[in-house]
């Protein structure tokens, strides 16, 4: 499984986890759609996803395990750049 597929798998887990607040699940879903959008260059897709998570990273309602999953996604994507 390549790194993009791993990131998408992590994002899928976040979007399907009902203990995660809805706004964070929606951002994870949008990030997943962005990574799957083949009409844009890979670097643009990666930067867009990282920006999405930068905005929500300080949300006090986010569970710690979800924050860790998001950091893992960001780490995977940054290693591709």
Backbone as a ProteinNet text record, in pm:
[ID]
protein_1_A
[PRIMARY]
XXXXXXXXXXXXXXXXXXXXXXXXXXXXXXXXXXXXXXXXXXXXXXXXXXXXXXXXXXXXXXXXXXXXXXXXXXXXXXXXX
[TERTIARY]
86.1	0	90.5	68	151.3	103.8	178.8	152.3	19.6	-18.9	-148.2	-261.4	-250.9	-354	-359.9	-244.3	-241.5	-311	-282.6	-345.4	-496.7	-540.5	-683.9	-748.2	-678.6	-731.9	-747.8	-650.5	-661.4	-776.5	-790.5	-899.7	-1035.2	-1042.9	-1167.3	-1204	-1103.8	-1130.1	-1185	-1128	-1174.5	-1317.8	-1348.5	-1483.3	-1589.4	-1549.6	-1646.2	-1658	-1574.6	-1574.4	-1676.1	-1783.4	-1891.9	-1855.7	-1742.9	-1701.1	-1626.1	-1590.3	-1521.9	-1628.2	-1606.5	-1704.9	-1730.3	-1853.4	-1897	-1810.5	-1771.3	-1692.7	-1557.2	-1499.6	-1371.7	-1390.9	-1499.2	-1528.9	-1551.9	-1618.5	-1642.8	-1511.9	-1420.7	-1291.2	-1212.2	-1217.2	-1149	-1207.7	-1338.9	-1404.5	-1362.2	-1355.7	-1312	-1165.9	-1084	-943.4	-931.8	-1014.6	-1014.5	-1053.6	-1155.7	-1198.1	-1086.9	-1018.5	-910	-797.4	-761	-653.5	-692.5	-819.9	-866.7	-888.8	-881.6	-907	-785.3	-792.4	-679.5	-664.8	-756.7	-747.5	-643.1	-601.5	-501.7	-370.1	-262.1	-131	-120.9	-37.9	-23.9	20	116.5	163.4	53.6	-31.4	-143	-241.7	-271.3	-363.2	-307.9	-179.8	-117.3	-120.2	-82.5	-83	-222.8	-322.2	-460.5	-503.7	-471.3	-508.9	-437.8	-310.3	-236	-295.1	-333.7	-396.6	-530	-607.6	-735.5	-714	-614.3	-590.4	-521.9	-447.5	-388.6	-497.8	-608	-718.2	-789.2	-797.4	-875.1	-786.6	-657.5	-566.3	-579.2	-619.1	-629.4	-769.9	-857.2	-994.3	-993.6	-1043.3	-1040.2	-1133.5	-1227.8	-1321.7	-1267.4	-1150.9	-1095.7	-1035.4	-1076.2	-1015.7	-865.9	-789.5	-643.6	-603.9	-675	-639.6	-666.4	-766.8	-795	-685.7	-641.6	-531.7	-407.9	-381	-266.7	-283.9	-404.7	-430.6	-407.9	-451.5	-433.2	-284.5	-209.7	-65.1	-0.6	-49.2	3.4	-25.1	-145	-179.7	-86.7	-69.8	16.7	159.7	207.3	343.1	359.7	261.4	266.7	270.8	185.6	178.8	304.9	361	482.9	601.8	600.1	710.2	705.3	589.7	575.1	633.5	613.3	661.6	807.6
-118.2	0	124.1	212.6	332.5	434.9	542.4	639.4	713.5	742	807.2	714.4	587.7	491	475.8	479.4	472.2	594.4	712.1	835.7	829.7	780.8	769.5	669.9	561	462.4	525	603.4	671.2	771.5	844.1	941.4	871.3	754.9	678.1	638	595.4	560.7	679.3	796.7	916.9	949.6	942.9	979.1	880.6	756.5	656	646.1	716.9	712.4	811.3	759.8	845.1	920.7	886.1	960	1088.5	1102.1	1222.7	1327.7	1452.9	1557.8	1570	1606.2	1611.5	1703.4	1819.6	1913.3	1851.8	1773.2	1710	1595.8	1521	1414.8	1474.2	1588.8	1654	1699.5	1751.7	1794.1	1673.3	1563.8	1440.9	1388.5	1397.8	1355.1	1442.8	1572.4	1665.3	1639.2	1607.7	1576.4	1449.9	1351.8	1226.6	1252.3	1333.1	1367.7	1441.3	1529.6	1605.7	1513.5	1418.2	1325.9	1236.7	1206.3	1121.8	1198.3	1331.5	1415.5	1414.8	1336.2	1319.3	1435.7	1534.1	1646.2	1748.6	1740.8	1833.6	1760.6	1836.3	1777.2	1727	1627.8	1565	1665.3	1751.6	1848.7	1945.3	1982.9	2073.6	2003.4	1877.7	1801	1785.2	1754.6	1737.3	1867.7	1977.3	2107.5	2145.7	2118.3	2149.5	2071.7	1943.7	1860.7	1908.3	1939.2	1986.9	2117.7	2206.5	2332.7	2307.6	2213	2180.1	2138.2	2055.1	2006	2108.2	2200.1	2308	2391.9	2410.1	2491.3	2424.5	2292.7	2221	2160.8	2167.2	2099.7	2146.2	2269	2321.8	2310.8	2239.1	2223.3	2151	2215.3	2152.1	2031.2	2015.7	1903.6	1777.2	1788.6	1674.2	1573.7	1447.6	1345.3	1331.2	1297.4	1287.4	1183.2	1070	966.5	1013.2	1098.7	1152.9	1250.3	1331	1424.5	1347	1234.6	1151.1	1094	1051.1	999.4	1108.7	1229.3	1340.4	1371.1	1369.2	1390.2	1282.3	1160.4	1051.2	1076.5	1124.1	1156.1	1265.4	1370.3	1481	1432.4	1348.7	1295.1	1213.1	1129.4	1050.5	1141.6	1243.4	1332.3	1416.3	1460.7	1540.8	1457.1	1329.8	1244.9	1223.9	1245.4	1234.2	1355.8	1470.9	1595.5	1585.9
0	0	0	-95.9	-99.2	3.7	16.9	123.1	105.4	-17.3	-41.1	2.7	-32.8	6.9	158.8	225.2	371.7	432.2	375.4	424.8	405.3	291	263.6	359.8	390.6	485.3	624.3	668	797.1	796.7	687.5	677.1	678.8	617.5	618.6	760.7	837.9	978.1	1055.9	1030.2	1100.8	1061.5	932.2	886	935.3	961.2	1005.7	1157.4	1229.3	1375.6	1430.7	1486.9	1536.3	1664.5	1727.3	1846.8	1811.2	1684.8	1637.1	1605.2	1648.6	1617.8	1466.8	1434.7	1295.1	1209.2	1261.9	1180.4	1141.7	1230	1199.2	1100.5	1114.8	1017.4	878.8	872.4	743.4	679.3	759.9	705.5	658.5	733.4	691.4	560.5	546.9	423.6	305.9	329.6	224.7	187.7	287.4	261.3	177.3	208.4	131.9	-13.6	-33.9	-170.4	-244.2	-173.8	-234.6	-278.8	-194.6	-231.8	-348.7	-362.2	-472.2	-602	-598.5	-715.2	-808.1	-913.2	-1005	-1103.1	-1099.6	-1192.6	-1147.2	-1021.3	-968.7	-948.9	-951.4	-928	-784.6	-764.1	-632.9	-526.4	-558.3	-459.4	-418.1	-510.8	-480.2	-387.5	-416	-332	-190.5	-180.8	-49.5	29	-35.1	33.3	79.6	-2.2	34.1	157.9	162.6	277	403.5	393.2	510.3	560.9	471.7	512.9	582.3	531.1	595.2	740	762.6	898.3	986.7	929.1	1009	1073.7	1003	1054.1	1171.4	1171.5	1272.6	1382.4	1367.2	1458.7	1603.6	1626.5	1762.6	1820.5	1754.7	1803.5	1937.8	2043.5	2176.2	2188.5	2097.8	2102.6	2035.3	1972.8	1901.1	2000.7	1991.5	2077.5	2047.8	2149.6	2132.8	2029.5	2026.9	1929.5	1786.2	1769	1635.9	1595.6	1690.1	1663.2	1619	1684.8	1648.4	1507.9	1474.7	1340	1235.7	1265.4	1171.6	1155.4	1264.6	1254.9	1169.2	1181.5	1098.2	950.5	919.5	780.7	728.8	807.8	766.4	745.8	835.7	823.5	695.3	666.1	542.4	420.1	420.5	304.4	289.4	401.8	394.1	345.2	374.2	326.5	174.5	115.4	-29.9	-100.7	-39	-99.3	-116.7
[MASK]
+++++++++++++++++++++++++++++++++++++++++++++++++++++++++++++++++++++++++++++++++

